[in-house]
Amino acid sequence: MSAAVPEARPCGPADAAQRDWEALSTAAPQLAATIRRYLIQLGTFLAPRSVDAADYTLRQFAGWLTANTE
């Protein structure tokens, strides 16, 4: 008899960001695509931690927009 092994799911900031982007892509696909293109462009001249900060801030803003506007 073997015990079922639960699926290993990463649980960290990157995983949370991915879930947020998936939800935003469903709720507002054009907004999410525009922000992601912008973040890619930022990555060409900003340090990685600066891009991470912008990613977090823009995800929060986009989440607010989708929850509070049409």
Buried (B, 14 or more C-beta within 10 A) or exposed (E): EEEEEEEEEEEEEEEEBEEBBEBBBEBBEEBBEEBBEEBEEBBEEBEEEEBBEBBBEBBEEBBEBBEEEE
